[in-house]
Amino acid sequence: MGYDVVVVGGGHAGLEAAWAAAALGVRVALVTVNPERIGTMPCNPAVGGPGKSQLVAEVVALGGLMGRAADATAIHTRMLNRSKGPAVQSLRVQVDRDLYALKAQEILAERPIEVLRGEVAALWVEGGKLLGVRTVDGRGIPAKAVVVAGGTFLGGVVWYGRRSRPAGRQGEPPARFLSQSLKAVGHTLRRFKTGTPPRIRADSVDFERLEVVPPEVPPGSFTGNPGPFAAKLPTWQTRTTERTHRLIRENLHLSPLYAGDIVGIGPRYCPSIEDKVVRFADKESHLLFVEPDGLATSEVYLQGFSSSLPPELQEEMVRSLPGFERAVIQRYAYAVEYDSLDPTELTRGLQSRFLPGLFAAGQVNGTSGYEEAAAQGLLAGLNAARYALGLPEVHLPRESGYIGVLVDDLVGRGTDEPYRMMTSRVELRLLCRADNADERLIPLAVAWGLRSKEDLARVEAKYRRVAEELRRLEALRIEGVSGLQWLRRPENTYEALLERFPPPSPLAPEEAYQVEVRAKYAGYIERQERLREKMRDLEAHPIPEGLDFPKVPGLSREAVEKLSRLRPRTVAEAARVPGIRDSDLTALLVHLRRLA
Ligand SMILES: Cc1cc2nc3c(=O)[nH]c(=O)nc-3n(C[C@H](O)[C@H](O)[C@H](O)COP(=O)(O)OP(=O)(O)OC[C@H]3O[C@@H](n4cnc5c(N)ncnc54)[C@H](O)[C@@H]3O)c2cc1C
């Protein structure tokens, strides 16, 4: 039987891709080596955090499943950066690792998605046309569109010290052949690497010696529905010691990275403990987070302690940490090296520039993290379904939020290390907050068939009430100024205002929050709105597809080289290419005006 969309991979990108494609009513199959492991979290058992929680909020707004699975299986939640502004406040939800995967599989089963067991060996291409995929046993699976979401599995090699073996991650075989097929289509592959910390047997840890971080009560959630155990468990903190650092420094030659065995480039913002000790040599100690792996599991996860040093040494390193003097390692830390695509060879809808109907999402596009993978999976799955239906590709512009920035950065600039989302990458972060993702994206989700019209009606009603309340505050007089001006004073709160001047009907807590943010940060919000106009203005200057950049008078040599390679579609995209100067943009604008 033929499919409209075949998704290769059951990780966080593959899950969202299949889920989004199925929302459009097309026939979807998800092919994965091991269906029981769909939704596995190979690294930390947590969703969200700075930059990432905003991605999850957008995935939720666009009808994705990650937020639902995380909320249902949460065991501890925390709002990070609470003392900072609303732009950077970020929810982090610690989940039960096993339950998360089961919940994700349960949600997936709500839509008619066929899960097939198999290793995809190649794209099935005839006469330059994509016909589907072929598995290692020679089976052909016909499909109009294919989403490759192979994660760390393509050409995967895991490293424990200087010993390596082919694997996609611990205990799972690599995808041995798919890389060749992607290369044959014309894609460039690079070697990236990432790593994970050791898991420790919980009953071997002296928790009395650790600093406790209690869960927040009431718990936070991505969907407004925290699960039954969301405030159940604490997490803990410990620190590296002088002995830990000495052990690492004295044994760096045993690290495959420092010995030069690993050629792949690792994530700068998620460095191994070896990297931290070497790069920040003057730092005496590094903070580590000790996180439970689940409600009933016997393991704790040592966040911040990822390593590729040999297992014997890991024992000593772990035992040098306060509270871990008698620790028993259940699973050793390791690094994984894998093939990843150059994302500049994709469109903004995550489609291959070389083979129509081929899409790619997740770690395979050069990113790192579950949330980054989920966000891309959703977009790629949506566009794969649209391709199968003969509809044009859609994308999220940069100014629409975090997913827009993620894709724009990947496709427009590329990345030479595993890309991780951060709030600082988003110019309009005060406009594109996690709390207003519903307002920004639900209208698009409804237009694209990812959510229902009732959802749109609900969100419109919510923001109508917010607007009405803002108008009421504008008209209110308090201490000689309007209610809005009064609220802008740092010492005043909306809660205090409500006590004195309650509205005709009370607002829901999430509506009241919107009112307070909009009133308190009005000045900054206006400034960002002006910046958005400027971005849109540059966006409104398209660059003709075949423009011969060497013939644009006044462009620097660097600009000619980079713009010819990256082929930005608008002046705004050209402006974001690193190394492009204002003088290059002026030259480009003058030239475009002349052409017009
Ligand atoms: C060791 C390790 C360390 C990590 N460290 C970090 C970190 O420090 N920070 C961070 O943010 N993230 C880290 N991650 C990354 C995080 O796990 C990924 O970003 C995320 O899981 C990517 O999701 P994905 O869907 O792209 O791929 P994955 O979750 O890797 O899923 C890939 C899926 O594709 C399937 N598959 C692959 N090839 C084929 C094929 N040919 N045929 C059929 N099925 C196939 C696999 O079976 C799997 O189901 C780490 C991952 C690993 C393995």
The ligand as an ORCA input file, in Angstrom:
! r2SCAN-3c Opt
* xyz 0 1
  C      24.231     10.492     23.721
  C      23.298     11.618     23.485
  C      23.535     12.818     24.084
  C      22.700     13.899     23.898
  N      22.994     15.060     24.509
  C      22.190     16.112     24.373
  C      22.494     17.315     25.017
  O      23.496     17.440     25.674
  N      21.657     18.353     24.866
  C      20.565     18.253     24.114
  O      19.818     19.215     24.013
  N      20.284     17.132     23.456
  C      21.070     16.062     23.586
  N      20.787     14.900     22.954
  C      19.997     15.056     21.835
  C      18.566     14.730     21.940
  O      18.431     13.430     22.378
  C      18.138     14.882     20.532
  O      18.324     16.227     20.164
  C      16.739     14.518     20.221
  O      16.421     13.260     20.705
  C      16.643     14.564     18.716
  O      15.449     14.097     18.297
  P      15.333     13.473     16.853
  O      13.922     13.117     16.685
  O      15.955     14.362     15.860
  O      16.222     12.162     16.891
  P      16.283     10.917     17.863
  O      15.607     11.175     19.134
  O      17.703     10.514     17.871
  O      15.425      9.830     17.090
  C      15.836      9.262     15.890
  C      14.888      8.167     15.511
  O      15.130      7.771     14.191
  C      15.169      6.351     14.105
  N      15.991      6.064     12.934
  C      17.182      6.607     12.622
  N      17.595      6.176     11.427
  C      16.647      5.347     10.964
  C      16.510      4.587      9.776
  N      17.425      4.610      8.820
  N      15.408      3.828      9.625
  C      14.441      3.814     10.573
  N      14.525      4.523     11.715
  C      15.616      5.277     11.907
  C      15.703      5.922     15.435
  O      15.393      4.580     15.693
  C      14.990      6.905     16.350
  O      13.693      6.452     16.602
  C      21.611     13.783     23.081
  C      21.363     12.567     22.444
  C      22.199     11.489     22.649
  C      21.931     10.194     21.944
*
